[in-house]
Amino acid sequence: MGKLDGRTIVITGAARGIGQGVARRLAAEGANVAVADLNAEGAANVAEEITAAGGRAIGIGADVGDRASVKAALGAAVTEFGRLDVLFNNAGISKTQHFLEVTEDDYNRIMRVNGLGVLFGIQEAAKIFQGQGGGGKIVNTASIAGKEGFPLFPAYCASKFAVVSMTQSAARDLAGDHITVNAFCPGVVTTELWDQLDRESRDVGETETEGQLLEQFSEGILVGRTSTPEDIAGLCVFLASTDSDYITGQSINVDGGMLVH
């Protein structure tokens, strides 16, 4: 018996990185997993890997910045598995740049995915939960960048502060429907995204050598190492399970002690 047996969970941005690792772990705990991603082929590949390992999963192409696409993805999960129990709003993007170099297009592109995508996800999942009755769970991927502003990622930090804020607002507004809304806040996670950020840091002249940005950001991690998606997955299982039913409106750091406030 897994902790999530029979629960249907949609995870956006799950073709790679944190989302992929979480999808695999949730499936291993017995969940029916809908792997949603802008990269439909990547989503299908992850779902096939989960199925081959004995889990239940489907892959869905989805653009979280488009409400109709979000609605269709959630609907596909309900059609396949019969209901929706948990939504992970995980899709996210970033860009390494100095504050004065952020353009309107940069800001809007990041906020469309990281901010608007979370808004659409919460709203559309809540409608399904309300129609089903019995409540539901929403888990948002925030970041320690949603707790403290960092140089080189101004638009990303703004978007993650927005995720923390929406988590709190939605938790208050949806509590009467027995819908909990929480977030988790990773620190430095060694995924493809950090490879991109490290490369961009060299492009803007902030760092000189490969891996330097990651090394600099990792200096304050109390446990002495960067994290992997597997380090995040345990908290995600907890937030998706009944064990977290009395927790809502929280944004929980899972960062190895980078922030301790």
N, C-alpha and C positions, 0 to 999 in steps of 0.2 A: 504494500500500500504506500503510494506516494503522498506527500503533503498536499498535492494539488490534483488528486485524482478526479477526473470528470469535469474540471473547470476549463472553460474556454477563454483563452487569452490571446489578444491581438497585440503584437509588438511592432511598432513602426521603426524604420531605419535598422532593420534586423538582418540585412544581407551581409553585414560585416561588423567588426568592432564589438562594442559593448552589447549591442542589440543581438548580434549573432550568438555571443557567449551566453547571454541571458535566455535566449530562445531554447538553446540546447539544454540548459539546466532546468528550465521550467518543464520542458517535455519529459526530461528524465524523472521529474517528480510527479508525472502522470497527467499533466495538462494537455488539453487539445490546443495546439499552438498555430495561430495564423501569422506567418512571417510576411510582413508588409514592407515594401521598399520601393523607392523610385526606380531602382534597378530590378525590374521584374524577373529577369533571368537569374540574378543573384539570389533573390528571395526564393525562387523555385528550387535552386540548388541546395540552399540551406534546409528547406522543407524536405527535400528528397533524402538528405543526409540523416535528418531526424527520423524519418520513416524507416530508413534502412536499419537504424539502430533500435527499432522496435517502438518508436513513439508515433504519435498522431499529429500530423502537421500539413498545412497547405501554404503555398506561396502566392502572394498577391502583389501586383503592381499598384503602387499608390503614391500620389503626390500630396503630401500633407498640407501644402499651401493652397490646395484647391478643395473647397468644402464638398463638392460633389464626389470627388475622388475618395475623400475620407469616409463619407457616408457609404459609398459603394464597397469599400474595403471592409468596413464593419458589417455591412449587410451580407457580404460573401461569407464571413466567418459564421454568422448566425445561420445562414442557409446550410452550410456544411456541417456544423456541429449542434445546431438546435437552439443556441442561446449565446449570450455574451456575459462573462463574469468579471473580466478584468481588461482594462486597456492600459498598455504602456506607451505613453507618448515619448518616444525615445529619439526619433529622427532629429539630427542636428548638424549644423555646419559652422565653420569658423574661418577666419583669415588673420594672418599675422601682419600687422601694420601699425605704424605710429599714429597717434591720435589725430594729428593735423592732416594725415593722408586719407582718412576715412571719407569716402565719397557718398553721396546720396544713394547711388546704386549699390554700393557695398552694404550700407546700413539696411536698405530695404530688402536686399537678397537674404541677409542673415535673419532679419526679423520675420520675414515671410515664413521661413522654415521653423526657426526656433521659438518664435512668439506666436504668430498667427496659427501655425500648425498645431500648437498645444491648445489654443483657444478652440479651434474647430474640433479637435479630438475630444476635449472635455464636453463640449456641447452635444456632439453627435452621440457619444457614448452615453451621456446622461439621459438623452431622449430614449435610447433603447432600454436602459435600466428602469426608467419610469414606466415604460410600456410593459415590461416584464413583471414588475413588482419585485419586492424582495431585496432591493438595493444593488450595490455593485462597488467595484473598486477602480480607481484611476491612480496610476503611478506615473509621475513625470520625471524625466531625466533633466535635472538642473545641473549644478556644478558648484565647486567652491568659488567659481567666478560669478556665482549668483549671490555670494555672501560678501565678497570683497573685490573691488575693481583692480585689475592687473594691467600693467603697461603692455603694449603690443596687441591686445585683444579688446579694444574698447567696444566695438559693436557686439561682439560675442558676450562680453560681460553684461552689457545692457540687456541683451536678450535673455540671459539666464537670471538676472534680477527679475525680469518680467515673469519668468517661469515660477520663481519662488512666490511672487506676488499673486499670480493667478491660482497657484496651489492653495494659498490661504483664503482668497476670496471665494473660490469654488467650494472649498471645504465648508465654509460658513453657510453658503447659499444652498448647498445640496444635502446638508446633514439631515434635513427633514425627510428626505427620500431614502435615508439609510445608505447614502453613497459617500464613501470615504475618498479623500483626495490627498495624496502625499507625494513627496518627491525625494529622490536621493541625489546626493551631491558628490560626484567623484572628484578626485584630484588629478594626478598625472597617471593616465592609463596608457600603456604601451599598445597602441592600435595604429592603423593606417593614418588616422587623423593627425597623430603627433608626427608621423613622417612628413606629412604635408606642412605642418606648422614649422617644423625644424628647417625644411627646405626654404620656406618663405622668409624665415628669419635671416637666413644667409642672403637671400635676394635683396632684402631691404637694408643690409649692412649691419644688422644688430649683432649677429654672430658670424664667426669665420669658419668653423669646422663642423663637420657632420656630427650630430648628437650633442652639440654644445648647449643648445636651448634646453633640451631634455635634462641635461646634467645640472644646469643652473636652477631649473625649476624643482629639481629633486633634492636639493641640498637641505631643505627644511623638513623632509619627511621623517617623522619620529621613528617609524618602524624600520627605516634604513633601506627601503627599496621602492621602486615604482610599482603600480598595481597592474593587474591583468583583468580582463573581463570576468574571469572566474572569481576574483576577489570581490566583485560587485554582486555576483549572482546570488550569493547566500542571502543578502539583504533583500534582494528582489523576490526570492521565494517567500520570505517572511511577509513582505508587504502584499503579496498576492494571495496569501493564505488567510484562514480564519484567525490565526494567531495575532494578527494585527487589527482585528475588528474595532478595538478601542482606541486606535490611533488615527487621527486625521488632522490635516492642516500643517503637517510637519515636513521639513526639508532636512533630511538626515545626512550628515557628512559621512562619506566612506572614502577617506583620503589618506589613511595611514598616519594621521595626526599632523597634516599640513596646517590646518586651522584647529585651534583648540578653544574657540569662543563660541 
